[in-house]
Amino acid sequence: MATVGHVAVGLAAARAYNDGRQPRWPVAAAWSALALLPDADVIGFPLGIHYEAAWGHRGATHSLTFALAAGLIVGLAARWFKRPLARTAAFASLTIGSHGLLDTFTDGGLGCALLWPFDLTRYFAPWRPITVAPIGLGMLSVYGAIVVVAECVLFAPLLFVALRPVTLRLKPTAIGALTGLWLVAAWLFASTDPVRDRVVAFVLRDKTVFTEAFSEEAFRTIANGTSDEEIRRLLGTPYGQGWFYQSAAQPDERAGETAAASLRECRSIRFEKGVVLMVREIDACRALGIQPGTSIDDVSRRLGSPSESCWVYSWSPGWVFRMRMVCFDHAKVDAVVAGWALSE
């Protein structure tokens, strides 16, 4: 998830803890920070901790055990401010624990290790209406902006409850109208219903084109951990690909080898229809003979297999399209992205 949903939970918790009164902004910020606390595990990425490790992203810090332990610490600390230990610890545990539970409702990435340390299984909810958010600077992309807007819509009621002025009183008819409007908006953003897809496609004048072997039915069966060979068998050759290599400062210990890309810092390459469309590190890649127009086979021979990659199966001549993308970590699926995106 992006931060919006978690911040909304923190703001609502701050108001509930304050018996319905609007809390001072430092207090609201502190409760929002508690709601975001589990994502402190992203510091593991630059330290070389792998995503699926116990202390990797969505691992131990997203567990219910961590929420209870951290909540107790917050409760003990609150005694210095003459706040009740049990009440504060309970509110803090619920706020922190909500993070992992909400993340299980996202449609990509790895699941959450809710039962750590007793079970390292990564869990997802059976219904996953929340679009997974990109990590780090990826939030500054068009896709990241779409994720933020979607969360603003989905968590609008919680934000309204948290930020509503005490003096504001709504009549039942107004509440009913706002609720109906929100339900329609949430359906448009979060539903996977075919009717919804047709409605949005009509409104946005959708002109999405899919690869020849692509099948929506097969796409919906993809699970995390599936091999890239199986994805190619199910969906065929992708229209576009993004390949990402570890930097020299962050070697890939699991691969047991150092790719030429790591040594020369040619780390990010984008392909379209089997040839290089663009590279991020222009000089480093050119030194290796990789530039726009180079075939994907030539890149593979020079650099080997990427540590991470994303395969795109749709595009559009219009301004918006139905994104269908599968991302891999060491040739295993770690994210399946299905949603609306803007054409470049």
C-alpha positions as CSV (number, residue, x, y, z in Angstrom):
1,M,0.0,0.0,0.0
2,A,0.9,3.6,-0.4
3,T,1.0,5.7,2.8
4,V,-2.5,7.2,2.4
5,G,-4.5,4.3,3.8
6,H,-2.1,3.7,6.8
7,V,-2.1,7.4,7.6
8,A,-5.9,7.4,7.5
9,V,-5.9,4.6,10.1
10,G,-3.4,6.6,12.3
11,L,-5.5,9.8,12.1
12,A,-8.7,7.9,13.0
13,A,-6.9,6.1,15.9
14,A,-5.6,9.5,17.2
15,R,-9.2,10.9,17.2
16,A,-10.7,7.7,18.8
17,Y,-8.0,7.7,21.5
18,N,-8.8,11.4,22.2
19,D,-12.5,10.4,22.8
20,G,-13.7,11.9,19.5
21,R,-12.1,15.3,19.9
22,Q,-9.7,16.6,17.3
23,P,-6.2,15.9,18.5
24,R,-3.3,18.3,18.2
25,W,-1.3,17.8,15.0
26,P,1.8,16.4,16.8
27,V,-0.4,13.8,18.4
28,A,-2.1,12.9,15.1
29,A,1.3,12.7,13.4
30,A,2.6,10.4,16.1
31,W,-0.3,8.0,15.6
32,S,0.1,8.1,11.9
33,A,3.8,7.2,12.4
34,L,2.7,4.2,14.4
35,A,0.5,3.1,11.6
36,L,3.4,3.4,9.2
37,L,6.0,1.8,11.6
38,P,6.0,-1.7,10.0
39,D,7.3,-0.3,6.7
40,A,10.5,0.6,8.5
41,D,11.7,-2.8,7.2
42,V,12.4,-1.2,3.8
43,I,15.8,-0.2,5.3
44,G,16.7,-3.8,4.7
45,F,16.8,-3.4,0.9
46,P,20.1,-1.3,0.9
47,L,21.5,-3.6,3.7
48,G,21.1,-6.6,1.4
49,I,18.2,-8.2,3.3
50,H,16.1,-10.0,0.7
51,Y,12.4,-9.3,0.3
52,E,11.3,-12.8,1.3
53,A,13.6,-13.1,4.4
54,A,12.1,-13.1,7.8
55,W,13.2,-9.5,8.4
56,G,12.6,-8.5,4.8
57,H,9.8,-6.3,3.6
58,R,6.4,-7.4,4.9
59,G,8.1,-9.9,7.1
60,A,8.5,-9.8,10.9
61,T,7.5,-6.1,11.3
62,H,4.2,-6.8,9.7
63,S,3.3,-9.6,12.1
64,L,0.8,-9.5,14.9
65,T,3.5,-10.4,17.4
66,F,5.5,-7.3,16.4
67,A,2.3,-5.2,16.7
68,L,1.7,-6.5,20.3
69,A,5.3,-6.0,21.4
70,A,5.6,-2.5,19.9
71,G,2.2,-1.6,21.3
72,L,3.3,-2.6,24.8
73,I,6.5,-0.5,24.5
74,V,4.4,2.5,23.4
75,G,2.1,1.8,26.4
76,L,5.0,1.7,28.8
77,A,6.5,4.9,27.3
78,A,3.1,6.6,27.6
79,R,3.3,6.4,31.4
80,W,5.9,9.1,31.3
81,F,3.2,11.4,29.9
82,K,0.7,10.2,32.5
83,R,-1.3,8.2,30.0
84,P,-3.0,4.9,30.9
85,L,-0.7,1.9,30.0
86,A,-3.4,-0.7,29.0
87,R,-5.5,1.7,26.9
88,T,-2.5,3.2,25.1
89,A,-0.9,-0.2,24.5
90,A,-4.2,-1.6,23.1
91,F,-4.7,1.4,20.7
92,A,-1.1,1.3,19.6
93,S,-1.2,-2.5,19.0
94,L,-4.3,-2.2,16.9
95,T,-2.9,0.7,14.9
96,I,0.4,-1.0,14.2
97,G,-1.3,-4.4,13.5
98,S,-3.7,-2.8,11.0
99,H,-0.7,-2.2,8.7
100,G,0.0,-5.9,8.0
101,L,-3.7,-6.8,7.8
102,L,-4.3,-4.0,5.2
103,D,-1.3,-5.0,3.2
104,T,-2.8,-8.5,2.8
105,F,-5.6,-6.8,0.8
106,T,-3.2,-5.5,-1.9
107,D,-3.0,-7.1,-5.3
108,G,0.8,-7.6,-5.6
109,G,4.2,-8.0,-3.9
110,L,4.6,-10.7,-1.3
111,G,2.1,-11.5,1.4
112,C,2.6,-10.6,5.0
113,A,4.2,-12.8,7.7
114,L,1.3,-12.2,10.1
115,L,2.1,-15.2,12.3
116,W,5.9,-14.6,12.6
117,P,7.9,-16.0,14.5
118,F,5.7,-19.1,14.7
119,D,5.1,-19.3,11.0
120,L,7.0,-17.6,8.1
121,T,4.2,-18.1,5.6
122,R,3.3,-14.9,3.7
123,Y,-0.4,-14.4,3.8
124,F,-2.9,-12.6,1.5
125,A,-6.6,-12.0,2.0
126,P,-9.0,-13.8,-0.3
127,W,-10.2,-10.4,-1.6
128,R,-7.5,-8.0,-2.7
129,P,-9.0,-4.7,-3.9
130,I,-6.1,-2.4,-3.0
131,T,-3.5,-1.7,-5.8
132,V,0.0,-2.5,-4.6
133,A,2.2,0.5,-4.3
134,P,5.7,0.7,-5.9
135,I,8.6,0.9,-3.4
136,G,10.8,4.0,-3.0
137,L,11.1,6.5,-5.8
138,G,8.6,4.4,-7.9
139,M,5.9,6.3,-6.0
140,L,6.9,9.4,-8.0
141,S,5.8,7.7,-11.3
142,V,2.5,7.9,-13.0
143,Y,1.6,4.5,-11.7
144,G,2.4,5.7,-8.1
145,A,0.1,8.7,-8.6
146,I,-2.7,6.4,-9.7
147,V,-2.2,4.3,-6.6
148,V,-2.4,7.3,-4.3
149,V,-5.6,8.6,-5.9
150,A,-7.1,5.1,-5.6
151,E,-6.3,4.9,-1.9
152,C,-7.7,8.4,-1.3
153,V,-11.0,7.2,-2.7
154,L,-11.0,3.9,-0.8
155,F,-10.1,5.4,2.5
156,A,-12.2,8.6,2.1
157,P,-14.7,7.6,4.8
158,L,-12.0,7.0,7.3
159,L,-10.3,10.3,6.4
160,F,-13.7,12.1,6.8
161,V,-14.2,10.6,10.3
162,A,-10.7,11.5,11.3
163,L,-10.7,15.1,10.0
164,R,-14.3,16.1,10.4
165,P,-14.7,19.3,12.4
166,V,-16.5,18.6,15.7
167,T,-19.1,21.3,14.8
168,L,-20.0,19.6,11.5
169,R,-23.4,17.8,11.6
170,L,-24.7,16.0,8.5
171,K,-28.3,15.2,7.9
172,P,-29.2,11.5,7.2
173,T,-30.0,12.4,3.5
174,A,-26.5,14.0,3.1
175,I,-24.9,11.0,4.8
176,G,-26.8,8.6,2.4
177,A,-25.9,10.7,-0.7
178,L,-22.2,10.8,0.3
179,T,-22.2,7.0,1.1
180,G,-23.7,6.2,-2.3
181,L,-21.2,8.4,-4.1
182,W,-18.3,6.8,-2.3
183,L,-19.6,3.3,-3.1
184,V,-19.8,4.1,-6.8
185,A,-16.3,5.6,-6.7
186,A,-14.9,2.7,-4.7
187,W,-16.5,0.2,-7.2
188,L,-14.9,2.1,-10.1
189,F,-11.4,2.0,-8.5
190,A,-11.3,-1.3,-6.7
191,S,-13.7,-3.7,-8.3
192,T,-12.5,-6.4,-10.7
193,D,-16.0,-7.0,-11.9
194,P,-16.2,-7.3,-15.8
195,V,-19.1,-4.9,-15.9
196,R,-17.0,-2.3,-14.1
197,D,-14.1,-2.8,-16.5
198,R,-16.5,-2.2,-19.5
199,V,-17.9,0.9,-17.8
200,V,-14.5,2.4,-17.2
201,A,-13.3,1.4,-20.7
202,F,-16.2,3.2,-22.2
203,V,-15.7,6.3,-20.1
204,L,-12.0,6.5,-20.8
205,R,-12.3,5.5,-24.5
206,D,-10.1,2.5,-23.9
207,K,-8.0,1.2,-26.9
208,T,-5.9,-1.3,-25.0
209,V,-4.1,-3.8,-27.2
210,F,-2.9,-7.2,-25.7
211,T,-0.2,-9.5,-27.0
212,E,-1.4,-12.3,-29.3
213,A,-1.2,-15.2,-26.7
214,F,-2.4,-13.1,-23.8
215,S,-5.5,-14.5,-21.9
216,E,-7.2,-12.6,-19.1
217,E,-8.3,-15.9,-17.6
218,A,-4.8,-17.2,-17.5
219,F,-3.5,-13.9,-16.1
220,R,-5.9,-14.1,-13.2
221,T,-4.5,-17.5,-12.2
222,I,-0.9,-16.3,-11.7
223,A,0.4,-16.7,-8.1
224,N,3.5,-15.4,-6.5
225,G,6.4,-17.8,-6.8
226,T,5.4,-19.0,-10.3
227,S,8.5,-19.4,-12.5
228,D,9.1,-17.1,-15.5
229,E,9.1,-20.2,-17.8
230,E,5.5,-21.0,-16.7
231,I,4.4,-17.4,-17.2
232,R,5.8,-17.5,-20.8
233,R,3.9,-20.7,-21.4
234,L,0.7,-19.2,-20.0
235,L,0.9,-15.7,-21.6
236,G,3.4,-15.9,-24.4
237,T,6.1,-13.4,-25.2
238,P,5.5,-10.0,-23.5
239,Y,5.2,-6.7,-25.5
240,G,7.7,-4.9,-23.2
241,Q,10.2,-5.8,-20.5
242,G,12.2,-4.0,-17.9
243,W,15.4,-5.6,-16.7
244,F,17.1,-4.6,-13.4
245,Y,20.5,-5.7,-12.2
246,Q,22.1,-5.4,-8.8
247,S,24.6,-2.5,-8.4
248,A,28.2,-3.2,-7.6
249,A,27.6,-1.8,-4.1
250,Q,24.8,-4.3,-3.5
251,P,25.9,-7.7,-4.9
252,D,23.5,-10.5,-5.3
253,E,24.6,-13.1,-2.9
254,R,22.0,-15.7,-3.9
255,A,23.0,-15.7,-7.5
256,G,26.5,-16.8,-6.6
257,E,28.0,-14.7,-9.4
258,T,28.6,-11.1,-10.4
259,A,27.0,-10.0,-13.6
260,A,28.9,-7.7,-16.0
261,A,26.0,-5.2,-15.4
262,S,27.0,-5.0,-11.7
263,L,30.6,-4.3,-12.5
264,R,30.0,-1.7,-15.1
265,E,26.8,-0.2,-13.5
266,C,24.5,-0.8,-16.4
267,R,21.6,-1.7,-14.2
268,S,18.3,-0.7,-15.8
269,I,17.2,-1.6,-19.3
270,R,13.8,-1.3,-21.0
271,F,12.8,-3.4,-24.0
272,E,9.9,-3.1,-26.4
273,K,9.2,-5.9,-29.0
274,G,12.5,-7.6,-28.2
275,V,14.9,-4.7,-28.6
276,V,16.3,-2.1,-26.2
277,L,14.0,1.0,-26.1
278,M,16.0,2.9,-23.5
279,V,18.6,2.5,-20.8
280,R,19.0,4.5,-17.6
281,E,22.8,4.5,-17.3
282,I,23.6,5.5,-20.9
283,D,27.4,5.7,-20.8
284,A,27.9,2.5,-18.8
285,C,25.5,0.5,-21.0
286,R,27.0,1.9,-24.2
287,A,30.5,0.8,-23.0
288,L,29.1,-2.8,-23.0
289,G,27.6,-2.4,-26.5
290,I,24.0,-1.9,-25.2
291,Q,22.0,0.9,-26.6
292,P,18.6,1.5,-28.2
293,G,18.1,-1.1,-30.9
294,T,20.2,-3.8,-29.3
295,S,18.3,-7.1,-29.3
296,I,17.2,-8.7,-26.0
297,D,19.3,-11.8,-26.9
298,D,22.5,-9.7,-27.2
299,V,21.8,-8.1,-23.8
300,S,21.3,-11.5,-22.2
301,R,24.6,-12.7,-23.7
302,R,26.5,-9.7,-22.4
303,L,24.9,-9.3,-19.0
304,G,23.2,-12.6,-18.1
305,S,19.8,-12.9,-16.5
306,P,18.6,-9.9,-14.5
307,S,18.0,-10.2,-10.7
308,E,14.6,-8.4,-11.2
309,S,12.4,-7.9,-14.2
310,C,8.9,-6.9,-15.2
311,W,7.0,-8.1,-18.3
312,V,4.2,-6.0,-19.8
313,Y,1.5,-7.6,-21.9
314,S,-0.6,-4.6,-22.9
315,W,-0.2,-1.1,-24.5
316,S,-2.4,1.5,-26.2
317,P,-2.3,4.1,-29.0
318,G,-4.6,6.1,-26.7
319,W,-3.9,8.0,-23.5
320,V,-4.9,5.3,-21.1
321,F,-4.8,1.5,-21.1
322,R,-5.4,-1.6,-19.0
323,M,-2.0,-2.4,-17.5
324,R,-1.3,-6.1,-17.4
325,M,2.2,-6.7,-15.9
326,V,4.0,-9.5,-14.1
327,C,7.2,-8.7,-12.1
328,F,9.9,-11.2,-11.1
329,D,12.5,-11.5,-8.4
330,H,15.2,-14.0,-9.4
331,A,12.8,-15.6,-12.1
332,K,10.0,-16.0,-9.6
333,V,6.8,-13.9,-9.7
334,D,6.6,-11.4,-6.9
335,A,4.0,-9.0,-8.2
336,V,1.0,-9.2,-10.6
337,V,-0.2,-5.7,-11.6
338,A,-3.7,-5.2,-13.1
339,G,-5.1,-1.7,-13.3
340,W,-5.4,1.4,-15.4
341,A,-2.3,3.3,-16.4
342,L,-1.4,6.3,-18.6
343,S,0.3,5.7,-21.9
344,E,3.7,7.4,-22.2
